[in-house]
Amino acid sequence: MRKILFTLLLLTLGIGLVAFAGNNVPGSLDPPENLAVAVDGTDLDISWSAVANATKYSVCVVVEYDIDGTEGADCSEEFDFSTADVEGFDPLVPSMTIALEEFAFDCNADGTLDTPLSGTVRVKGLNPGKKTGRQNNPFSESVEFDFPQ
């Protein structure tokens, strides 16, 4: 009798864990596709294909800096942007323009802004709100770009 009760307990516990895990599955939205990045001299223009059920997007830009004047990357900094901050953003036609001055940064804290050399951009779709699950959806493929020198 104890074996039967123990087996039923394990079975019930296993079903409960599967049901719990099913409600918290990360990556419920697909990664954005067709990410395109262009630098027009003063702005970084980013666009991508809409993701089904995404209501906003997180844009991650990692910038490489030259801090010693050798024209080689000496440090990097990650910048995060949200389309929730873009007035009039349409999730069906996702894009974002970021002024290059947003990437002004002093990597070594010497009081001088360092020269940005290049960067990579990636985007993920979000659908926040109650009962929408975790928001650690997958990022798009990364796209590299160069800053104007």
C-alpha positions as CSV (number, residue, x, y, z in Angstrom):
1,M,0.0,0.0,0.0
2,R,2.9,2.4,0.8
3,K,4.4,1.8,-2.6
4,I,1.1,2.7,-4.3
5,L,0.7,5.9,-2.3
6,F,4.3,6.8,-2.9
7,T,3.9,6.2,-6.6
8,L,0.7,8.3,-6.7
9,L,2.5,11.1,-4.8
10,L,5.4,11.1,-7.3
11,L,3.0,11.0,-10.2
12,T,1.0,13.9,-8.8
13,L,4.1,15.9,-8.1
14,G,5.4,15.3,-11.6
15,I,2.2,16.4,-13.2
16,G,2.2,19.6,-11.0
17,L,5.7,20.4,-12.0
18,V,5.0,20.0,-15.7
19,A,1.9,22.2,-15.4
20,F,3.9,24.8,-13.5
21,A,6.7,24.8,-16.0
22,G,4.3,25.1,-18.9
23,N,2.9,28.4,-17.5
24,N,6.4,29.8,-17.3
25,V,8.0,28.8,-20.5
26,P,10.6,31.4,-21.5
27,G,10.8,32.6,-25.1
28,S,7.1,32.8,-25.8
29,L,7.6,35.2,-28.7
30,D,9.8,34.5,-31.7
31,P,12.9,36.6,-32.3
32,P,12.6,39.5,-34.7
33,E,13.8,38.9,-38.2
34,N,15.2,41.1,-41.0
35,L,17.0,43.4,-38.7
36,A,18.5,46.3,-40.7
37,V,20.9,49.0,-39.3
38,A,22.0,52.1,-41.1
39,V,24.1,55.1,-39.9
40,D,23.3,58.4,-41.6
41,G,25.9,60.6,-40.0
42,T,23.9,61.7,-36.9
43,D,21.5,58.9,-36.3
44,L,21.4,55.1,-36.0
45,D,18.3,53.9,-38.0
46,I,17.1,50.4,-37.0
47,S,14.2,48.4,-38.4
48,W,13.0,44.8,-38.3
49,S,10.0,42.6,-39.1
50,A,7.1,42.7,-36.7
51,V,6.8,39.7,-34.2
52,A,3.3,38.3,-33.7
53,N,1.8,39.4,-30.3
54,A,4.7,41.8,-29.6
55,T,3.5,45.1,-28.2
56,K,6.9,46.7,-27.7
57,Y,10.5,45.8,-28.3
58,S,13.8,46.0,-26.5
59,V,16.8,47.2,-28.5
60,C,20.3,46.4,-27.2
61,V,23.3,48.2,-28.7
62,V,26.8,47.2,-27.7
63,V,29.4,49.9,-28.7
64,E,33.2,49.4,-28.9
65,Y,35.4,52.4,-28.0
66,D,39.0,53.5,-28.6
67,I,40.3,55.0,-25.4
68,D,44.0,55.2,-26.2
69,G,43.9,56.6,-29.7
70,T,45.2,53.5,-31.5
71,E,42.0,53.1,-33.5
72,G,41.4,49.7,-31.9
73,A,38.6,48.7,-29.5
74,D,39.7,49.0,-25.9
75,C,36.4,48.8,-24.1
76,S,32.7,48.3,-24.7
77,E,29.5,49.5,-23.2
78,E,25.9,48.1,-23.6
79,F,23.0,50.5,-24.1
80,D,19.4,49.4,-23.8
81,F,16.5,51.1,-25.4
82,S,12.7,50.5,-25.4
83,T,10.2,51.3,-28.1
84,A,7.9,52.1,-25.3
85,D,9.8,55.4,-25.1
86,V,9.1,56.2,-28.8
87,E,6.2,58.5,-29.3
88,G,3.7,57.1,-31.8
89,F,5.5,53.7,-32.1
90,D,3.6,51.2,-34.2
91,P,4.4,47.6,-33.3
92,L,3.2,46.5,-36.8
93,V,5.9,48.7,-38.4
94,P,8.8,48.4,-35.9
95,S,11.7,50.7,-36.2
96,M,13.7,53.1,-34.0
97,T,16.1,56.0,-34.6
98,I,18.7,56.7,-32.0
99,A,20.9,59.8,-32.1
100,L,24.6,58.8,-32.2
101,E,25.2,61.3,-29.4
102,E,23.3,58.8,-27.1
103,F,26.5,56.7,-27.3
104,A,28.8,59.4,-25.9
105,F,30.6,57.5,-23.1
106,D,33.8,57.8,-21.0
107,C,35.0,54.2,-20.6
108,N,38.0,54.9,-18.4
109,A,36.4,57.7,-16.4
110,D,39.2,60.2,-17.2
111,G,36.7,63.0,-18.0
112,T,37.1,62.7,-21.7
113,L,34.4,61.1,-24.0
114,D,35.9,58.1,-25.9
115,T,35.7,57.6,-29.6
116,P,33.0,55.1,-30.6
117,L,34.3,52.8,-33.4
118,S,31.7,50.2,-34.0
119,G,28.7,48.5,-32.6
120,T,26.2,45.6,-32.7
121,V,22.5,45.8,-32.5
122,R,20.0,43.1,-31.5
123,V,16.2,43.3,-30.8
124,K,13.7,41.2,-29.0
125,G,9.9,41.4,-28.9
126,L,8.0,41.9,-25.6
127,N,4.4,41.5,-24.6
128,P,4.3,42.6,-21.0
129,G,1.3,42.5,-18.7
130,K,-0.5,40.3,-16.3
131,K,-0.5,36.6,-17.1
132,T,1.7,37.0,-20.2
133,G,4.6,35.0,-18.8
134,R,8.3,35.7,-18.5
135,Q,9.8,38.3,-20.9
136,N,13.1,36.6,-21.6
137,N,12.2,36.1,-25.3
138,P,15.1,35.4,-27.7
139,F,17.0,38.2,-29.4
140,S,17.3,38.6,-33.1
141,E,20.5,37.9,-34.9
142,S,23.1,40.7,-34.2
143,V,23.9,43.2,-36.9
144,E,27.2,45.2,-36.9
145,F,27.7,48.8,-37.9
146,D,30.5,51.4,-37.9
147,F,30.4,54.9,-36.5
148,P,31.4,57.7,-38.9
149,Q,35.0,58.8,-38.2
